[in-house]
């Protein structure tokens, strides 16, 4: 089962770059970046919360592919905690991953996935 979505579109007004999606996310309150801590659990870059995989929900995943440079490939995971706090994890993927922490991939795979429609996330595009 895959939950990846490629945003490359030819429709005018559609978001198709990482910077466009990030700007829209910030305007909708997705300001918290989650990182895997040195103790193997997820936490916001600013804050004291510590999350196990079952404390989070992946609500959307986007994949961005660079036009000519494979190192430009990245994946964006939109997440929500049990209290409704919204955030994201951004990672390069493949051989160019930006998360070399032990257990990062395993942690992400344990987080439940609910693939929400963009209209629910963004309130209409």
Order of alpha helices (4+ residues) and beta strands (2+ residues): alpha-beta-beta-beta-beta-beta-alpha-beta-alpha
